[in-house]
Amino acid sequence: MQKIDPIYLLPESKFLRAHFYASSKQFFGVFFSTFWVNIVVIWLSTLALYAALYYRLLKRFLDFAENLFSKEKE
């Protein structure tokens, strides 16, 4: 592993994983700027959390789990 100036080292992983201070990330063999990859990941996470809140997925999951475990005790 390169110890000096790791920003110039290309990442080895083919799917968005990279070492600390990597200037780019690979996505199926295509290199993208780390900044834009991080922005896209943040937006996708925000949209997923919005959908979970909008459709009340946590409440549905907890209701499902309650019904599942209450049937086992009977």
C-alpha positions in Angstrom: 0.0 0.0 0.0 1.3 3.4 -0.9 2.1 5.4 2.2 3.0 8.7 0.7 0.4 10.8 -1.3 -2.4 8.1 -1.3 -4.6 10.5 -3.2 -2.8 9.5 -6.4 -3.4 5.8 -5.9 -6.2 4.3 -8.0 -8.8 2.2 -6.0 -8.7 -1.6 -6.5 -12.4 -2.3 -5.9 -14.8 -2.3 -8.9 -17.9 -1.1 -7.0 -17.6 2.2 -5.2 -15.2 1.1 -2.4 -11.9 3.0 -2.2 -9.2 3.8 0.2 -9.2 6.9 2.4 -8.4 10.1 0.4 -9.1 8.4 -2.9 -9.7 11.0 -5.6 -11.9 8.7 -7.7 -14.1 5.6 -7.3 -14.9 2.9 -9.7 -18.4 1.9 -10.7 -18.4 -1.2 -12.9 -15.0 -0.2 -14.4 -15.8 3.5 -15.0 -14.0 6.0 -12.8 -16.0 8.9 -11.2 -15.0 11.7 -8.9 -15.4 10.8 -5.2 -17.3 14.1 -4.6 -20.1 13.2 -7.1 -20.3 9.6 -6.0 -20.8 10.8 -2.4 -23.4 13.3 -3.5 -25.4 10.6 -5.3 -25.2 8.3 -2.3 -26.4 11.0 0.0 -29.4 11.8 -2.3 -30.3 8.1 -2.7 -30.2 7.6 1.0 -32.4 10.7 1.5 -35.0 9.4 -1.0 -35.0 6.0 0.6 -35.6 7.5 4.0 -38.3 9.8 2.6 -40.1 6.8 1.1 -39.8 4.9 4.4 -41.4 7.8 6.2 -44.1 8.4 3.6 -45.3 4.8 3.4 -44.8 4.3 7.2 -42.6 1.3 6.7 -41.4 1.2 10.3 -44.9 1.0 11.7 -45.9 -1.6 9.2 -42.8 -3.7 10.0 -43.4 -3.4 13.8 -47.1 -4.3 13.3 -46.0 -7.3 11.3 -43.5 -8.4 13.9 -46.0 -8.0 16.7 -48.5 -10.2 14.8 -45.9 -12.8 14.0 -44.7 -13.1 17.6 -48.1 -12.9 19.2 -49.2 -15.9 17.2 -46.3 -17.9 18.3 -47.2 -17.5 22.0 -50.8 -18.7 21.6 
